[in-house]
Amino acid sequence: MGATVAMSAEVKSLHEEAIASHRKRRSTAEDRAAKNTGIQTDHKRETADRQKLRKELSELVKAVTEFVQDAESNLSQHPAASVFGALLIGILVGRLLGRQ
């Protein structure tokens, strides 16, 4: 009978250890899942930020391209005025820098 009591106590101890281990694994898995969800949220936010940045950069490139095309068009349509304007700007900059 003493052996049966000892055996019963051992089985109960093993059962409690198994339950504790199971709870620990479950909480660890839940922590990992919560952490992964946070990482995924950060990744989604980062991806959205990158897409927004790419869109803004694309718009900037389009605006600069249009500006350059307009400038080339104006230069080719009015070459004398462009040369005269560049000459005036050169004279003004020369005078401003020469007054030191």
PEHU-V547769 format. One record per backbone hydrogen bond with DSSP energy under -1.0 kcal/mol. CO is the residue of the C=O (numbers start at 1). NH is the residue of the N-H. If there is no record, write none. Layout:
co = (CO/CO)
nh = (NH/NH)
This chain:
co = (1/2/3/4/5/6/7/8/9/10/11/12/13/14/15/16/17/18/19/20/21/22/23/24/25/26/27/28/29/30/31/32/33/34/35/36/37/38/39/40/41/42/43/44/45/46/47/48/49/50/51/52/53/54/55/56/57/58/59/60/61/62/63/64/65/66/67/68/69/70/71/72/73/74/78/79/80/81/82/83/84/85/86/87/88/89/90/91/92/93/94)
nh = (5/6/7/8/9/10/11/12/13/14/15/16/17/18/19/20/21/22/23/24/25/26/27/28/29/30/31/32/33/34/35/36/37/38/39/40/41/42/43/44/45/46/47/48/49/50/51/52/53/54/55/56/57/58/59/60/61/62/63/64/65/66/67/68/69/70/71/72/73/74/75/76/77/78/82/83/84/85/86/87/88/89/90/91/92/93/94/95/96/97/98)
